[in-house]
Amino acid sequence: MSDPRLNGSHLGATRHELYDAAVDELLDGRGPVTAEADPLARPPRIPRAPCHRQSPRPGGTYTLVNLADGRRYPLRVGINTIGRFAENDIVLDVRCVSRRHCAIVVHATGGCEVYDTASRNHTLVNRRVVGRSPLLPGDVLYLVGQQFLVAWVGPDGEVHEPAAGSELETACPSGLSPTG
């Protein structure tokens, strides 16, 4: 793979196989329109439908909000990698976070999903361990003690309200807005 964000050469043989399988699923789950946003990553070989859950309409910006310090990480259409390696889109300097912990795919046609990339300490969405999971506004992404609120702001500045049953009410500290 020529995309440096998806290089798993640092892994041992067993984890490398798991990592490669997770990356293959991630790349095949992007769809052709979203794949165009990532010219370094291979196109989907076996296209799969994204796992949408009544996502906001296309055209807005998904953002991760760190619930500890309020730092915001806007996500772009395509692959957004998270981990300790400097090549990641979002670098977390936390020892227990894997070097290539997970990737979030923002679909050009709307929707967003997270893929665990064979991390040692798992990726959780709303306190549930996931391999692949859709993300909606109000969901909380947990990465080894790090908590991130998933937020979405539309092209006209409207904020998509959290999904019913989301963790926003219990996870978002008082006075912290998902949009700033």
C-alpha positions as CSV (number, residue, x, y, z in Angstrom):
1,M,0.0,0.0,0.0
2,S,1.4,3.4,-0.9
3,D,-0.7,5.4,1.6
4,P,1.8,5.9,4.6
5,R,-1.1,6.2,7.0
6,L,-2.0,2.6,6.4
7,N,1.5,1.0,6.6
8,G,1.4,-1.9,9.0
9,S,5.0,-3.0,8.6
10,H,5.8,-2.3,12.3
11,L,3.5,-5.2,13.3
12,G,4.4,-8.8,14.1
13,A,3.1,-11.5,11.7
14,T,-0.1,-12.3,13.6
15,R,-1.2,-8.7,14.2
16,H,-0.1,-7.8,10.7
17,E,-2.6,-10.3,9.2
18,L,-5.4,-8.9,11.4
19,Y,-4.3,-5.3,10.5
20,D,-4.3,-6.1,6.8
21,A,-7.8,-7.7,7.0
22,A,-9.1,-4.6,8.8
23,V,-7.5,-2.2,6.3
24,D,-9.0,-4.3,3.4
25,E,-12.4,-4.0,4.9
26,L,-11.9,-0.3,5.4
27,L,-10.8,0.3,1.8
28,D,-13.6,-1.9,0.4
29,G,-16.2,-0.1,2.5
30,R,-15.4,3.4,1.1
31,G,-17.3,3.2,-2.1
32,P,-16.0,4.7,-5.4
33,V,-17.0,8.3,-4.8
34,T,-15.3,8.4,-1.3
35,A,-12.3,6.5,-2.7
36,E,-11.6,9.3,-5.1
37,A,-10.8,11.5,-2.0
38,D,-7.8,9.3,-1.1
39,P,-5.7,8.9,-4.3
40,L,-2.8,7.2,-2.3
41,A,-5.0,4.3,-1.1
42,R,-6.0,1.5,-3.4
43,P,-9.6,1.6,-4.9
44,P,-12.2,-0.7,-3.5
45,R,-11.8,-4.3,-4.8
46,I,-15.0,-5.7,-3.5
47,P,-17.2,-2.6,-2.9
48,R,-19.5,-2.8,0.2
49,A,-22.3,-0.6,1.2
50,P,-21.4,1.9,4.0
51,C,-23.1,1.1,7.3
52,H,-25.3,4.2,7.6
53,R,-27.6,4.8,10.5
54,Q,-29.8,7.8,9.4
55,S,-26.7,9.9,8.9
56,P,-26.8,13.7,8.3
57,R,-27.0,14.8,4.7
58,P,-23.8,15.1,2.6
59,G,-22.0,18.5,2.6
60,G,-21.4,19.0,6.3
61,T,-18.3,18.5,8.4
62,Y,-17.8,15.7,10.9
63,T,-15.7,16.7,13.9
64,L,-14.3,14.8,16.8
65,V,-14.3,16.8,20.1
66,N,-11.9,15.7,22.8
67,L,-14.1,15.6,25.9
68,A,-11.1,16.2,28.2
69,D,-9.8,19.5,26.8
70,G,-12.4,20.5,24.1
71,R,-9.8,20.2,21.2
72,R,-11.6,19.8,17.9
73,Y,-10.5,17.5,15.1
74,P,-12.3,18.2,11.8
75,L,-12.6,15.1,9.6
76,R,-12.3,15.2,5.9
77,V,-14.1,13.1,3.3
78,G,-12.2,9.9,3.0
79,I,-9.9,8.1,5.4
80,N,-8.9,9.8,8.7
81,T,-6.4,7.7,10.7
82,I,-5.9,8.0,14.5
83,G,-3.0,6.7,16.6
84,R,0.5,7.4,18.0
85,F,2.4,7.4,14.6
86,A,3.2,10.9,13.2
87,E,1.8,9.8,9.8
88,N,-1.7,9.7,11.3
89,D,-4.2,12.4,10.6
90,I,-4.9,12.6,14.4
91,V,-1.9,11.9,16.5
92,L,-2.5,10.9,20.1
93,D,0.5,10.9,22.4
94,V,-0.9,8.2,24.7
95,R,1.2,5.1,25.3
96,C,-1.7,2.7,25.3
97,V,-3.1,4.0,22.1
98,S,-1.8,1.8,19.2
99,R,0.5,3.3,16.6
100,R,-2.3,2.8,14.0
101,H,-5.3,2.5,16.4
102,C,-8.3,3.1,14.1
103,A,-9.5,4.9,11.0
104,I,-12.7,6.9,10.4
105,V,-14.1,7.0,7.0
106,V,-16.3,10.0,6.1
107,H,-18.3,9.1,3.0
108,A,-18.7,11.6,0.2
109,T,-22.4,10.5,-0.1
110,G,-23.0,11.1,3.7
111,G,-22.4,9.1,6.7
112,C,-19.3,8.3,8.8
113,E,-18.0,5.1,10.3
114,V,-15.0,3.9,12.4
115,Y,-12.8,0.8,11.8
116,D,-10.6,-0.6,14.5
117,T,-7.3,-1.5,12.8
118,A,-6.3,-4.5,15.0
119,S,-5.5,-2.2,18.0
120,R,-4.3,-3.9,21.1
121,N,-6.7,-2.0,23.4
122,H,-9.8,-1.9,21.1
123,T,-11.9,0.9,19.8
124,L,-15.2,1.6,21.5
125,V,-18.3,3.5,20.4
126,N,-20.7,4.3,23.1
127,R,-18.8,2.0,25.4
128,R,-19.2,-1.0,23.1
129,V,-16.1,-2.7,21.5
130,V,-16.4,-2.4,17.7
131,G,-14.5,-3.7,14.6
132,R,-16.6,-1.5,12.3
133,S,-19.4,0.8,13.3
134,P,-21.3,3.8,11.9
135,L,-20.9,7.0,13.8
136,L,-23.6,9.6,14.4
137,P,-23.6,13.0,16.0
138,G,-23.7,12.5,19.7
139,D,-21.9,9.1,19.7
140,V,-18.8,8.9,21.8
141,L,-15.6,7.3,20.5
142,Y,-13.4,5.8,23.3
143,L,-9.7,5.2,22.7
144,V,-8.0,3.9,25.8
145,G,-9.3,6.6,28.2
146,Q,-9.5,9.2,25.5
147,Q,-13.1,10.2,24.8
148,F,-14.3,12.0,21.6
149,L,-17.7,13.3,20.9
150,V,-18.8,13.0,17.3
151,A,-20.3,16.3,16.0
152,W,-21.6,17.4,12.6
153,V,-22.0,20.9,11.3
154,G,-23.9,21.4,8.1
155,P,-22.8,23.6,5.2
156,D,-25.1,26.4,6.4
157,G,-23.8,26.2,9.9
158,E,-26.6,24.1,11.3
159,V,-25.7,21.6,14.0
160,H,-27.1,18.2,13.5
161,E,-28.8,17.2,16.8
162,P,-27.5,14.0,18.5
163,A,-29.2,10.8,17.7
164,A,-31.8,9.6,20.2
165,G,-30.1,7.5,22.9
166,S,-26.7,9.0,22.3
167,E,-24.2,9.4,25.1
168,L,-24.0,13.2,24.6
169,E,-26.0,14.1,27.8
170,T,-23.8,11.9,30.0
171,A,-20.4,12.4,28.2
172,C,-20.3,16.1,27.4
173,P,-19.0,18.2,30.2
174,S,-21.1,21.1,31.2
175,G,-20.5,24.2,29.0
176,L,-18.7,22.2,26.2
177,S,-20.3,22.7,22.9
178,P,-19.7,20.2,20.0
179,T,-19.1,23.1,17.7
180,G,-17.0,25.5,19.7
